[in-house]
């Protein structure tokens, strides 16, 4: 019988608990990321922009670099995220019995977001970004996608999990 975090049968988990499992969340993040990128690629020409609100635009741009447009050679842009995915999966396996919502959601969002950008990089040689913050001066600001948001949220959640883990270990030794 297949079991999930905490040794429970997935069939006995409530919907809320199932949604918090890292593999499920990773697949949802990957799918939402790919669908939104496809939608914006089909509805906007490259470099075309539509204003949504003050400072917020939808802009179809391509990013040959890494998260948030950080410049990197193509091999690094592909291999570094893959290595980080492997590291986060190892971390998840190591601590999955903790049944931590922070760990489950953090790893799920990080892996799903990272895979979303890796899929783009493999399929197209670059990543589609479309969420643009443009300051009032009008010059281009940061452009990113939902995968980038998932990656950052995932990292923050895993870091919070690790901080809580270290703090709880410190308190048990006192």
PyMOL CGO cylinders between C-alpha atoms (Angstrom):
from pymol import cmd
from pymol.cgo import CYLINDER

trace = [
    CYLINDER, 0.00, 0.00, 0.00, 1.41, 3.38, -1.01, 0.3, 1, 1, 1, 1, 1, 1,
    CYLINDER, 1.41, 3.38, -1.01, 1.81, 5.78, 1.89, 0.3, 1, 1, 1, 1, 1, 1,
    CYLINDER, 1.81, 5.78, 1.89, 2.51, 9.50, 2.08, 0.3, 1, 1, 1, 1, 1, 1,
    CYLINDER, 2.51, 9.50, 2.08, 4.11, 11.79, 4.65, 0.3, 1, 1, 1, 1, 1, 1,
    CYLINDER, 4.11, 11.79, 4.65, 3.40, 10.61, 8.17, 0.3, 1, 1, 1, 1, 1, 1,
    CYLINDER, 3.40, 10.61, 8.17, 2.91, 7.00, 6.96, 0.3, 1, 1, 1, 1, 1, 1,
    CYLINDER, 2.91, 7.00, 6.96, -0.77, 7.46, 6.08, 0.3, 1, 1, 1, 1, 1, 1,
    CYLINDER, -0.77, 7.46, 6.08, -2.61, 5.92, 3.17, 0.3, 1, 1, 1, 1, 1, 1,
    CYLINDER, -2.61, 5.92, 3.17, -3.35, 8.70, 0.60, 0.3, 1, 1, 1, 1, 1, 1,
    CYLINDER, -3.35, 8.70, 0.60, -6.94, 7.43, 0.31, 0.3, 1, 1, 1, 1, 1, 1,
    CYLINDER, -6.94, 7.43, 0.31, -7.58, 8.38, 3.94, 0.3, 1, 1, 1, 1, 1, 1,
    CYLINDER, -7.58, 8.38, 3.94, -6.33, 11.94, 3.56, 0.3, 1, 1, 1, 1, 1, 1,
    CYLINDER, -6.33, 11.94, 3.56, -8.81, 14.77, 3.31, 0.3, 1, 1, 1, 1, 1, 1,
    CYLINDER, -8.81, 14.77, 3.31, -8.70, 17.02, 0.24, 0.3, 1, 1, 1, 1, 1, 1,
    CYLINDER, -8.70, 17.02, 0.24, -6.89, 19.75, 2.17, 0.3, 1, 1, 1, 1, 1, 1,
    CYLINDER, -6.89, 19.75, 2.17, -4.19, 17.29, 3.25, 0.3, 1, 1, 1, 1, 1, 1,
    CYLINDER, -4.19, 17.29, 3.25, -3.82, 15.89, -0.29, 0.3, 1, 1, 1, 1, 1, 1,
    CYLINDER, -3.82, 15.89, -0.29, -3.35, 19.40, -1.68, 0.3, 1, 1, 1, 1, 1, 1,
    CYLINDER, -3.35, 19.40, -1.68, -0.50, 19.95, 0.76, 0.3, 1, 1, 1, 1, 1, 1,
    CYLINDER, -0.50, 19.95, 0.76, 1.57, 17.01, -0.48, 0.3, 1, 1, 1, 1, 1, 1,
    CYLINDER, 1.57, 17.01, -0.48, 4.68, 18.11, -2.32, 0.3, 1, 1, 1, 1, 1, 1,
    CYLINDER, 4.68, 18.11, -2.32, 4.30, 15.93, -5.46, 0.3, 1, 1, 1, 1, 1, 1,
    CYLINDER, 4.30, 15.93, -5.46, 0.70, 17.07, -6.04, 0.3, 1, 1, 1, 1, 1, 1,
    CYLINDER, 0.70, 17.07, -6.04, 1.57, 20.72, -5.53, 0.3, 1, 1, 1, 1, 1, 1,
    CYLINDER, 1.57, 20.72, -5.53, 4.59, 20.42, -7.84, 0.3, 1, 1, 1, 1, 1, 1,
    CYLINDER, 4.59, 20.42, -7.84, 2.39, 19.07, -10.63, 0.3, 1, 1, 1, 1, 1, 1,
    CYLINDER, 2.39, 19.07, -10.63, -0.21, 21.81, -10.11, 0.3, 1, 1, 1, 1, 1, 1,
    CYLINDER, -0.21, 21.81, -10.11, 2.47, 24.54, -10.12, 0.3, 1, 1, 1, 1, 1, 1,
    CYLINDER, 2.47, 24.54, -10.12, 4.05, 23.08, -13.28, 0.3, 1, 1, 1, 1, 1, 1,
    CYLINDER, 4.05, 23.08, -13.28, 0.72, 22.86, -15.09, 0.3, 1, 1, 1, 1, 1, 1,
    CYLINDER, 0.72, 22.86, -15.09, -0.50, 26.34, -14.13, 0.3, 1, 1, 1, 1, 1, 1,
    CYLINDER, -0.50, 26.34, -14.13, 2.88, 27.80, -15.11, 0.3, 1, 1, 1, 1, 1, 1,
    CYLINDER, 2.88, 27.80, -15.11, 2.89, 26.12, -18.51, 0.3, 1, 1, 1, 1, 1, 1,
    CYLINDER, 2.89, 26.12, -18.51, -0.73, 27.03, -19.25, 0.3, 1, 1, 1, 1, 1, 1,
    CYLINDER, -0.73, 27.03, -19.25, -0.23, 30.71, -18.36, 0.3, 1, 1, 1, 1, 1, 1,
    CYLINDER, -0.23, 30.71, -18.36, 2.95, 30.93, -20.46, 0.3, 1, 1, 1, 1, 1, 1,
    CYLINDER, 2.95, 30.93, -20.46, 1.18, 29.32, -23.41, 0.3, 1, 1, 1, 1, 1, 1,
    CYLINDER, 1.18, 29.32, -23.41, -1.76, 31.69, -23.05, 0.3, 1, 1, 1, 1, 1, 1,
    CYLINDER, -1.76, 31.69, -23.05, 0.42, 34.78, -23.04, 0.3, 1, 1, 1, 1, 1, 1,
    CYLINDER, 0.42, 34.78, -23.04, 2.61, 33.54, -25.90, 0.3, 1, 1, 1, 1, 1, 1,
    CYLINDER, 2.61, 33.54, -25.90, -0.51, 33.01, -28.01, 0.3, 1, 1, 1, 1, 1, 1,
    CYLINDER, -0.51, 33.01, -28.01, -2.23, 36.27, -27.08, 0.3, 1, 1, 1, 1, 1, 1,
    CYLINDER, -2.23, 36.27, -27.08, 0.70, 38.73, -27.14, 0.3, 1, 1, 1, 1, 1, 1,
    CYLINDER, 0.70, 38.73, -27.14, 3.50, 39.17, -29.64, 0.3, 1, 1, 1, 1, 1, 1,
    CYLINDER, 3.50, 39.17, -29.64, 7.02, 39.12, -28.23, 0.3, 1, 1, 1, 1, 1, 1,
    CYLINDER, 7.02, 39.12, -28.23, 7.78, 42.43, -26.48, 0.3, 1, 1, 1, 1, 1, 1,
    CYLINDER, 7.78, 42.43, -26.48, 4.08, 43.44, -26.64, 0.3, 1, 1, 1, 1, 1, 1,
    CYLINDER, 4.08, 43.44, -26.64, 2.77, 44.84, -23.37, 0.3, 1, 1, 1, 1, 1, 1,
    CYLINDER, 2.77, 44.84, -23.37, -0.64, 45.51, -21.85, 0.3, 1, 1, 1, 1, 1, 1,
    CYLINDER, -0.64, 45.51, -21.85, -1.12, 47.69, -18.78, 0.3, 1, 1, 1, 1, 1, 1,
    CYLINDER, -1.12, 47.69, -18.78, -3.18, 46.09, -16.02, 0.3, 1, 1, 1, 1, 1, 1,
    CYLINDER, -3.18, 46.09, -16.02, -2.74, 48.67, -13.28, 0.3, 1, 1, 1, 1, 1, 1,
    CYLINDER, -2.74, 48.67, -13.28, -0.32, 51.39, -12.25, 0.3, 1, 1, 1, 1, 1, 1,
    CYLINDER, -0.32, 51.39, -12.25, 3.11, 49.82, -12.49, 0.3, 1, 1, 1, 1, 1, 1,
    CYLINDER, 3.11, 49.82, -12.49, 1.79, 46.36, -13.41, 0.3, 1, 1, 1, 1, 1, 1,
    CYLINDER, 1.79, 46.36, -13.41, 1.88, 45.15, -17.01, 0.3, 1, 1, 1, 1, 1, 1,
    CYLINDER, 1.88, 45.15, -17.01, 1.52, 41.89, -18.87, 0.3, 1, 1, 1, 1, 1, 1,
    CYLINDER, 1.52, 41.89, -18.87, 4.48, 41.77, -21.23, 0.3, 1, 1, 1, 1, 1, 1,
    CYLINDER, 4.48, 41.77, -21.23, 5.56, 38.86, -23.41, 0.3, 1, 1, 1, 1, 1, 1,
    CYLINDER, 5.56, 38.86, -23.41, 9.36, 38.64, -23.17, 0.3, 1, 1, 1, 1, 1, 1,
    CYLINDER, 9.36, 38.64, -23.17, 11.84, 35.81, -23.52, 0.3, 1, 1, 1, 1, 1, 1,
    CYLINDER, 11.84, 35.81, -23.52, 14.49, 35.18, -20.92, 0.3, 1, 1, 1, 1, 1, 1,
    CYLINDER, 14.49, 35.18, -20.92, 17.62, 33.22, -21.90, 0.3, 1, 1, 1, 1, 1, 1,
    CYLINDER, 17.62, 33.22, -21.90, 18.94, 33.53, -18.32, 0.3, 1, 1, 1, 1, 1, 1,
    CYLINDER, 18.94, 33.53, -18.32, 17.70, 32.26, -14.99, 0.3, 1, 1, 1, 1, 1, 1,
    CYLINDER, 17.70, 32.26, -14.99, 15.03, 33.27, -12.47, 0.3, 1, 1, 1, 1, 1, 1,
    CYLINDER, 15.03, 33.27, -12.47, 14.11, 36.98, -12.70, 0.3, 1, 1, 1, 1, 1, 1,
    CYLINDER, 14.11, 36.98, -12.70, 16.33, 37.34, -15.78, 0.3, 1, 1, 1, 1, 1, 1,
    CYLINDER, 16.33, 37.34, -15.78, 19.64, 36.71, -14.00, 0.3, 1, 1, 1, 1, 1, 1,
    CYLINDER, 19.64, 36.71, -14.00, 22.24, 36.21, -16.74, 0.3, 1, 1, 1, 1, 1, 1,
    CYLINDER, 22.24, 36.21, -16.74, 23.89, 32.78, -16.92, 0.3, 1, 1, 1, 1, 1, 1,
    CYLINDER, 23.89, 32.78, -16.92, 25.37, 30.50, -19.60, 0.3, 1, 1, 1, 1, 1, 1,
    CYLINDER, 25.37, 30.50, -19.60, 22.85, 28.03, -21.11, 0.3, 1, 1, 1, 1, 1, 1,
    CYLINDER, 22.85, 28.03, -21.11, 24.43, 25.00, -19.42, 0.3, 1, 1, 1, 1, 1, 1,
    CYLINDER, 24.43, 25.00, -19.42, 24.26, 26.68, -16.00, 0.3, 1, 1, 1, 1, 1, 1,
    CYLINDER, 24.26, 26.68, -16.00, 20.66, 27.80, -16.66, 0.3, 1, 1, 1, 1, 1, 1,
    CYLINDER, 20.66, 27.80, -16.66, 19.70, 24.16, -17.16, 0.3, 1, 1, 1, 1, 1, 1,
    CYLINDER, 19.70, 24.16, -17.16, 21.99, 22.23, -14.81, 0.3, 1, 1, 1, 1, 1, 1,
    CYLINDER, 21.99, 22.23, -14.81, 21.79, 24.44, -11.72, 0.3, 1, 1, 1, 1, 1, 1,
    CYLINDER, 21.79, 24.44, -11.72, 17.97, 24.22, -11.45, 0.3, 1, 1, 1, 1, 1, 1,
    CYLINDER, 17.97, 24.22, -11.45, 18.14, 20.44, -12.01, 0.3, 1, 1, 1, 1, 1, 1,
    CYLINDER, 18.14, 20.44, -12.01, 20.73, 20.06, -9.23, 0.3, 1, 1, 1, 1, 1, 1,
    CYLINDER, 20.73, 20.06, -9.23, 18.59, 22.20, -6.92, 0.3, 1, 1, 1, 1, 1, 1,
    CYLINDER, 18.59, 22.20, -6.92, 15.51, 20.08, -7.72, 0.3, 1, 1, 1, 1, 1, 1,
    CYLINDER, 15.51, 20.08, -7.72, 17.44, 16.94, -6.77, 0.3, 1, 1, 1, 1, 1, 1,
    CYLINDER, 17.44, 16.94, -6.77, 18.66, 18.60, -3.54, 0.3, 1, 1, 1, 1, 1, 1,
    CYLINDER, 18.66, 18.60, -3.54, 15.13, 19.68, -2.59, 0.3, 1, 1, 1, 1, 1, 1,
    CYLINDER, 15.13, 19.68, -2.59, 13.73, 16.18, -3.27, 0.3, 1, 1, 1, 1, 1, 1,
    CYLINDER, 13.73, 16.18, -3.27, 16.47, 14.67, -1.06, 0.3, 1, 1, 1, 1, 1, 1,
    CYLINDER, 16.47, 14.67, -1.06, 15.56, 17.20, 1.66, 0.3, 1, 1, 1, 1, 1, 1,
    CYLINDER, 15.56, 17.20, 1.66, 11.90, 16.29, 1.29, 0.3, 1, 1, 1, 1, 1, 1,
    CYLINDER, 11.90, 16.29, 1.29, 12.60, 12.55, 1.60, 0.3, 1, 1, 1, 1, 1, 1,
    CYLINDER, 12.60, 12.55, 1.60, 14.78, 13.19, 4.63, 0.3, 1, 1, 1, 1, 1, 1,
    CYLINDER, 14.78, 13.19, 4.63, 12.12, 15.15, 6.51, 0.3, 1, 1, 1, 1, 1, 1,
    CYLINDER, 12.12, 15.15, 6.51, 8.80, 14.00, 5.01, 0.3, 1, 1, 1, 1, 1, 1,
    CYLINDER, 8.80, 14.00, 5.01, 7.86, 12.20, 8.23, 0.3, 1, 1, 1, 1, 1, 1,
    CYLINDER, 7.86, 12.20, 8.23, 7.74, 15.58, 9.93, 0.3, 1, 1, 1, 1, 1, 1,
    CYLINDER, 7.74, 15.58, 9.93, 4.48, 16.07, 8.03, 0.3, 1, 1, 1, 1, 1, 1,
    CYLINDER, 4.48, 16.07, 8.03, 5.24, 19.79, 7.85, 0.3, 1, 1, 1, 1, 1, 1,
    CYLINDER, 5.24, 19.79, 7.85, 2.95, 21.92, 5.73, 0.3, 1, 1, 1, 1, 1, 1,
    CYLINDER, 2.95, 21.92, 5.73, 5.84, 24.36, 5.21, 0.3, 1, 1, 1, 1, 1, 1,
    CYLINDER, 5.84, 24.36, 5.21, 8.09, 21.58, 3.89, 0.3, 1, 1, 1, 1, 1, 1,
    CYLINDER, 8.09, 21.58, 3.89, 5.41, 20.01, 1.69, 0.3, 1, 1, 1, 1, 1, 1,
    CYLINDER, 5.41, 20.01, 1.69, 4.27, 23.28, 0.17, 0.3, 1, 1, 1, 1, 1, 1,
    CYLINDER, 4.27, 23.28, 0.17, 7.79, 24.73, -0.08, 0.3, 1, 1, 1, 1, 1, 1,
    CYLINDER, 7.79, 24.73, -0.08, 9.28, 21.74, -1.88, 0.3, 1, 1, 1, 1, 1, 1,
    CYLINDER, 9.28, 21.74, -1.88, 6.18, 21.35, -4.07, 0.3, 1, 1, 1, 1, 1, 1,
    CYLINDER, 6.18, 21.35, -4.07, 6.21, 24.98, -5.19, 0.3, 1, 1, 1, 1, 1, 1,
    CYLINDER, 6.21, 24.98, -5.19, 9.98, 25.03, -5.69, 0.3, 1, 1, 1, 1, 1, 1,
    CYLINDER, 9.98, 25.03, -5.69, 10.08, 21.81, -7.72, 0.3, 1, 1, 1, 1, 1, 1,
    CYLINDER, 10.08, 21.81, -7.72, 7.00, 22.73, -9.78, 0.3, 1, 1, 1, 1, 1, 1,
    CYLINDER, 7.00, 22.73, -9.78, 8.29, 26.22, -10.55, 0.3, 1, 1, 1, 1, 1, 1,
    CYLINDER, 8.29, 26.22, -10.55, 11.78, 25.00, -11.36, 0.3, 1, 1, 1, 1, 1, 1,
    CYLINDER, 11.78, 25.00, -11.36, 10.42, 22.30, -13.64, 0.3, 1, 1, 1, 1, 1, 1,
    CYLINDER, 10.42, 22.30, -13.64, 8.24, 24.88, -15.38, 0.3, 1, 1, 1, 1, 1, 1,
    CYLINDER, 8.24, 24.88, -15.38, 11.30, 26.92, -16.34, 0.3, 1, 1, 1, 1, 1, 1,
    CYLINDER, 11.30, 26.92, -16.34, 13.36, 23.80, -17.17, 0.3, 1, 1, 1, 1, 1, 1,
    CYLINDER, 13.36, 23.80, -17.17, 10.63, 22.59, -19.54, 0.3, 1, 1, 1, 1, 1, 1,
    CYLINDER, 10.63, 22.59, -19.54, 10.73, 25.96, -21.34, 0.3, 1, 1, 1, 1, 1, 1,
    CYLINDER, 10.73, 25.96, -21.34, 14.51, 25.90, -21.51, 0.3, 1, 1, 1, 1, 1, 1,
    CYLINDER, 14.51, 25.90, -21.51, 14.55, 22.39, -23.00, 0.3, 1, 1, 1, 1, 1, 1,
    CYLINDER, 14.55, 22.39, -23.00, 11.64, 22.97, -25.40, 0.3, 1, 1, 1, 1, 1, 1,
    CYLINDER, 11.64, 22.97, -25.40, 12.42, 26.52, -26.54, 0.3, 1, 1, 1, 1, 1, 1,
    CYLINDER, 12.42, 26.52, -26.54, 15.95, 27.33, -25.37, 0.3, 1, 1, 1, 1, 1, 1,
    CYLINDER, 15.95, 27.33, -25.37, 14.57, 30.20, -23.26, 0.3, 1, 1, 1, 1, 1, 1,
    CYLINDER, 14.57, 30.20, -23.26, 11.85, 30.99, -20.73, 0.3, 1, 1, 1, 1, 1, 1,
    CYLINDER, 11.85, 30.99, -20.73, 8.73, 33.07, -21.31, 0.3, 1, 1, 1, 1, 1, 1,
    CYLINDER, 8.73, 33.07, -21.31, 8.23, 35.84, -18.75, 0.3, 1, 1, 1, 1, 1, 1,
    CYLINDER, 8.23, 35.84, -18.75, 5.09, 37.98, -18.68, 0.3, 1, 1, 1, 1, 1, 1,
    CYLINDER, 5.09, 37.98, -18.68, 4.51, 39.73, -15.35, 0.3, 1, 1, 1, 1, 1, 1,
    CYLINDER, 4.51, 39.73, -15.35, 6.19, 43.15, -15.47, 0.3, 1, 1, 1, 1, 1, 1,
    CYLINDER, 6.19, 43.15, -15.47, 6.56, 45.75, -12.76, 0.3, 1, 1, 1, 1, 1, 1,
    CYLINDER, 6.56, 45.75, -12.76, 7.33, 49.06, -14.44, 0.3, 1, 1, 1, 1, 1, 1,
    CYLINDER, 7.33, 49.06, -14.44, 8.10, 51.98, -12.14, 0.3, 1, 1, 1, 1, 1, 1,
    CYLINDER, 8.10, 51.98, -12.14, 6.40, 55.33, -12.69, 0.3, 1, 1, 1, 1, 1, 1,
    CYLINDER, 6.40, 55.33, -12.69, 9.44, 56.55, -14.67, 0.3, 1, 1, 1, 1, 1, 1,
    CYLINDER, 9.44, 56.55, -14.67, 8.46, 54.16, -17.45, 0.3, 1, 1, 1, 1, 1, 1,
    CYLINDER, 8.46, 54.16, -17.45, 11.70, 52.23, -17.79, 0.3, 1, 1, 1, 1, 1, 1,
    CYLINDER, 11.70, 52.23, -17.79, 11.48, 48.46, -17.77, 0.3, 1, 1, 1, 1, 1, 1,
    CYLINDER, 11.48, 48.46, -17.77, 11.57, 46.91, -14.33, 0.3, 1, 1, 1, 1, 1, 1,
    CYLINDER, 11.57, 46.91, -14.33, 11.49, 43.26, -13.33, 0.3, 1, 1, 1, 1, 1, 1,
    CYLINDER, 11.49, 43.26, -13.33, 9.73, 40.78, -15.64, 0.3, 1, 1, 1, 1, 1, 1,
    CYLINDER, 9.73, 40.78, -15.64, 9.01, 37.27, -14.38, 0.3, 1, 1, 1, 1, 1, 1,
    CYLINDER, 9.01, 37.27, -14.38, 6.51, 34.41, -14.57, 0.3, 1, 1, 1, 1, 1, 1,
    CYLINDER, 6.51, 34.41, -14.57, 4.48, 32.23, -12.20, 0.3, 1, 1, 1, 1, 1, 1,
    CYLINDER, 4.48, 32.23, -12.20, 7.30, 29.67, -12.05, 0.3, 1, 1, 1, 1, 1, 1,
    CYLINDER, 7.30, 29.67, -12.05, 9.59, 32.36, -10.63, 0.3, 1, 1, 1, 1, 1, 1,
    CYLINDER, 9.59, 32.36, -10.63, 6.97, 33.22, -7.99, 0.3, 1, 1, 1, 1, 1, 1,
    CYLINDER, 6.97, 33.22, -7.99, 6.64, 29.52, -7.06, 0.3, 1, 1, 1, 1, 1, 1,
    CYLINDER, 6.64, 29.52, -7.06, 10.43, 29.16, -6.82, 0.3, 1, 1, 1, 1, 1, 1,
    CYLINDER, 10.43, 29.16, -6.82, 10.80, 32.14, -4.48, 0.3, 1, 1, 1, 1, 1, 1,
    CYLINDER, 10.80, 32.14, -4.48, 7.79, 31.17, -2.32, 0.3, 1, 1, 1, 1, 1, 1,
    CYLINDER, 7.79, 31.17, -2.32, 9.10, 27.59, -2.16, 0.3, 1, 1, 1, 1, 1, 1,
    CYLINDER, 9.10, 27.59, -2.16, 12.56, 28.71, -1.05, 0.3, 1, 1, 1, 1, 1, 1,
    CYLINDER, 12.56, 28.71, -1.05, 11.09, 30.95, 1.65, 0.3, 1, 1, 1, 1, 1, 1,
    CYLINDER, 11.09, 30.95, 1.65, 8.84, 28.15, 2.95, 0.3, 1, 1, 1, 1, 1, 1,
    CYLINDER, 8.84, 28.15, 2.95, 11.67, 25.59, 3.05, 0.3, 1, 1, 1, 1, 1, 1,
    CYLINDER, 11.67, 25.59, 3.05, 13.91, 28.11, 4.82, 0.3, 1, 1, 1, 1, 1, 1,
    CYLINDER, 13.91, 28.11, 4.82, 11.18, 28.75, 7.40, 0.3, 1, 1, 1, 1, 1, 1,
    CYLINDER, 11.18, 28.75, 7.40, 10.81, 24.98, 7.88, 0.3, 1, 1, 1, 1, 1, 1,
    CYLINDER, 10.81, 24.98, 7.88, 14.58, 24.62, 8.41, 0.3, 1, 1, 1, 1, 1, 1,
    CYLINDER, 14.58, 24.62, 8.41, 14.69, 27.55, 10.85, 0.3, 1, 1, 1, 1, 1, 1,
    CYLINDER, 14.69, 27.55, 10.85, 11.82, 26.07, 12.85, 0.3, 1, 1, 1, 1, 1, 1,
    CYLINDER, 11.82, 26.07, 12.85, 13.57, 22.68, 12.80, 0.3, 1, 1, 1, 1, 1, 1,
    CYLINDER, 13.57, 22.68, 12.80, 16.85, 24.15, 14.09, 0.3, 1, 1, 1, 1, 1, 1,
    CYLINDER, 16.85, 24.15, 14.09, 15.04, 26.17, 16.77, 0.3, 1, 1, 1, 1, 1, 1,
    CYLINDER, 15.04, 26.17, 16.77, 13.06, 23.13, 17.94, 0.3, 1, 1, 1, 1, 1, 1,
    CYLINDER, 13.06, 23.13, 17.94, 16.26, 21.01, 18.11, 0.3, 1, 1, 1, 1, 1, 1,
    CYLINDER, 16.26, 21.01, 18.11, 17.93, 23.76, 20.15, 0.3, 1, 1, 1, 1, 1, 1,
    CYLINDER, 17.93, 23.76, 20.15, 15.05, 23.89, 22.62, 0.3, 1, 1, 1, 1, 1, 1,
    CYLINDER, 15.05, 23.89, 22.62, 15.06, 20.11, 23.19, 0.3, 1, 1, 1, 1, 1, 1,
    CYLINDER, 15.06, 20.11, 23.19, 18.77, 20.23, 24.16, 0.3, 1, 1, 1, 1, 1, 1,
    CYLINDER, 18.77, 20.23, 24.16, 18.20, 22.82, 26.90, 0.3, 1, 1, 1, 1, 1, 1,
]
cmd.load_cgo(trace, "trace")
